[in-house]
Amino acid sequence: MNTTSPLLQPRSPLLILLLFLAATAAAAMAAEPEQSTPAAQDAAVHIVYVDRPEGADAEEFHIRTLAPVLGSEEKAKDAVLYHYKHAASGFSAKLTPAQVEDLKSESPFICSVVHLRLSCGAS
């Protein structure tokens, strides 16, 4: 008596069909472009100039200034590209237009926010 399931027999059409469907589904998922939010696509580098209180640590102050807009200190740390601490006080970060407006309206320490536009090539 054969106790092997017909599904598990080496040449079972049902097994071949299931394997084909699984491979097709995996290939279709891999071929789909990575989805990103429209907000992330609109993000651009901005330089944020701040009026840092005397004695405050620059990097900590920059993170605390940005965190309420981005939702957490961890997200603020990830967004900051550079801290300006000597000739000027501020930071550069990748922000969406909405985040720039929120930052300007929520923090009294923001002096200016400049959208950094880089152009490459000959003029």
VMD Tcl script that draws the C-alpha trace (Angstrom):
set ca {
  {0.00 0.00 0.00}
  {1.34 3.44 -0.98}
  {1.04 5.95 1.90}
  {2.60 8.88 0.02}
  {0.20 11.70 -0.68}
  {-0.56 12.23 -4.40}
  {0.43 15.87 -3.90}
  {3.96 14.88 -2.88}
  {4.64 12.47 -5.73}
  {7.55 13.66 -7.89}
  {5.58 14.22 -11.08}
  {2.32 15.41 -9.63}
  {0.75 18.11 -11.85}
  {-0.68 19.78 -8.76}
  {2.78 20.08 -7.15}
  {4.23 21.51 -10.35}
  {1.34 23.99 -10.59}
  {1.82 25.11 -6.96}
  {5.57 25.58 -7.46}
  {4.94 27.55 -10.65}
  {2.41 29.82 -8.92}
  {4.75 30.44 -5.98}
  {7.66 31.30 -8.30}
  {5.44 33.61 -10.38}
  {4.19 35.43 -7.28}
  {7.73 35.86 -5.95}
  {8.93 37.23 -9.30}
  {6.00 39.67 -9.49}
  {6.70 41.01 -6.00}
  {10.39 41.44 -6.76}
  {9.63 43.30 -10.00}
  {7.40 45.92 -8.35}
  {9.16 49.28 -7.86}
  {9.81 50.28 -4.27}
  {6.99 52.43 -2.97}
  {7.91 55.65 -1.21}
  {5.69 58.31 0.21}
  {5.15 61.51 -1.77}
  {6.51 63.46 1.21}
  {9.80 61.56 1.10}
  {10.08 62.30 -2.62}
  {9.62 66.04 -1.95}
  {12.33 66.18 0.71}
  {15.32 68.35 -0.10}
  {18.38 69.57 1.75}
  {17.85 72.74 3.77}
  {20.21 74.73 5.94}
  {18.51 75.80 9.15}
  {20.09 78.74 10.99}
  {19.19 78.92 14.67}
  {19.67 81.37 17.53}
  {21.17 78.89 19.98}
  {21.01 79.90 23.64}
  {24.39 80.61 25.16}
  {25.90 77.56 26.81}
  {23.63 75.07 25.00}
  {25.36 72.17 23.27}
  {24.96 72.80 19.53}
  {24.21 69.26 18.38}
  {21.78 68.52 21.22}
  {20.02 71.84 20.64}
  {19.68 71.16 16.90}
  {18.20 67.71 17.54}
  {15.78 69.04 20.18}
  {14.71 71.79 17.76}
  {14.01 69.35 14.92}
  {12.55 66.42 16.92}
  {9.03 67.84 17.45}
  {8.61 68.33 13.70}
  {9.84 64.85 12.75}
  {8.25 63.00 15.65}
  {11.29 61.77 17.58}
  {14.89 62.51 18.40}
  {15.91 59.38 16.51}
  {14.25 60.63 13.30}
  {15.84 64.05 13.84}
  {19.29 62.45 14.20}
  {18.72 60.51 10.98}
  {17.60 63.65 9.09}
  {20.49 65.91 10.11}
  {23.32 65.86 7.61}
  {25.69 68.35 9.27}
  {25.89 70.56 12.36}
  {27.22 74.12 11.95}
  {28.81 75.18 15.24}
  {31.54 77.76 14.64}
  {30.92 80.65 12.23}
  {27.16 80.12 12.38}
  {24.81 78.02 14.44}
  {22.56 75.67 12.57}
  {22.28 72.38 10.76}
  {21.54 70.94 7.36}
  {18.80 68.36 7.06}
  {16.66 66.71 4.44}
  {13.16 68.15 4.94}
  {9.89 68.35 3.04}
  {8.25 71.74 2.43}
  {5.63 70.92 5.09}
  {8.34 70.09 7.63}
  {10.09 73.39 6.87}
  {6.85 75.30 7.52}
  {6.23 73.35 10.75}
  {9.78 74.03 11.92}
  {9.44 77.76 11.24}
  {6.12 77.99 13.06}
  {6.97 75.76 16.05}
  {10.40 77.01 17.08}
  {11.14 80.57 18.17}
  {14.88 79.86 17.74}
  {14.75 79.54 13.93}
  {16.42 82.51 12.25}
  {16.27 81.31 8.66}
  {15.76 78.20 6.55}
  {17.49 78.07 3.19}
  {16.72 75.49 0.52}
  {20.08 74.27 -0.73}
  {20.02 74.09 -4.53}
  {23.01 72.45 -6.11}
  {23.67 72.79 -9.79}
  {26.21 70.73 -11.62}
  {27.64 71.36 -15.05}
  {28.75 74.35 -17.06}
  {26.68 77.50 -17.16}
}
mol new
graphics top color blue
foreach p $ca { graphics top sphere $p radius 0.5 }
foreach p [lrange $ca 0 end-1] q [lrange $ca 1 end] { graphics top cylinder $p $q radius 0.2 }
display resetview
